[in-house]
Amino acid sequence: MMSNALSQDVVERIAVVQGDITQQQVDAIVNAANESLLGGGGVDGAIHRAAGPQLKQHNRTLGGCKTGLARSTPAFDLEKRGIRRIIHTVGPVWSDGDEDAPLGSCRDDVLLASCYHQCLELSEAEGLATVAFPAISTGVYGFPKHRAAKIAISHVLGWLAGHQLPQKVIFCCFSQEDADIYRQAIDTRQKWMSSRRQR
Ligand code: AR6
């Protein structure tokens, strides 16, 4: 998915912010949901509270969502804040593999990358220009944070290199520590890209 020809323009289409995803000024927010799509704790709980009870009522009609897939819904009460859609995706539960194994070598990596891919595809199909992602699977689902950030960044940059939409992707981290992990991963990626360009 990653292209060696990634340009600075693509890197400028991503941003890291620290905060509550329900407060972001974007067209769509991604929810780290569970397979029921009926709400839970963490970011899922925050999004359901902010969107209001209609979201749960609507999601009852969807019949759930498998791990690695995504579903788009209206944003209900969040529309007042300018958010048009909520894209619900179900990340993998980290299955205690070797967190230092090469990236992409375990099923959980593939499923997590699939979550990003599905959300980006839906964003493009729905004409959404700005999308905010939480750090999917890195809370209750226990995915190692650095590993998840590398997968998220690599996959999103790869997508943006080949697609006009979304125009901008925000990685919305709840804690400063998580935001630093993303910034460090982007920095490492940029250094790697410029070293390849100089060869
Ligand atoms: N805004 C942005 N990020 C947040 C927010 C928020 N308001 N609240 C938490 N986070 P988690 P998972 C961060 O556990 O690991 C739910 O119960 C949090 O700090 O929400 O994919 C679902 O129903 C962490 O970095 O999602 C599922 O059962 C990240 O969001 C299960 O948890 C993800 O943490 C999904 O687990």
Boltz pocket constraint, residues with backbone or C-beta under 6 A from the ligand:
constraints:
  - pocket:
      binder: B
      contacts: [[A, 19], [A, 20], [A, 21], [A, 22], [A, 32], [A, 33], [A, 34], [A, 39], [A, 40], [A, 41], [A, 42], [A, 43], [A, 44], [A, 45], [A, 46], [A, 47], [A, 91], [A, 134], [A, 135], [A, 136], [A, 137], [A, 138], [A, 139], [A, 140], [A, 141], [A, 142], [A, 143], [A, 172], [A, 173], [A, 174], [A, 175], [A, 178]]
      max_distance: 6.0
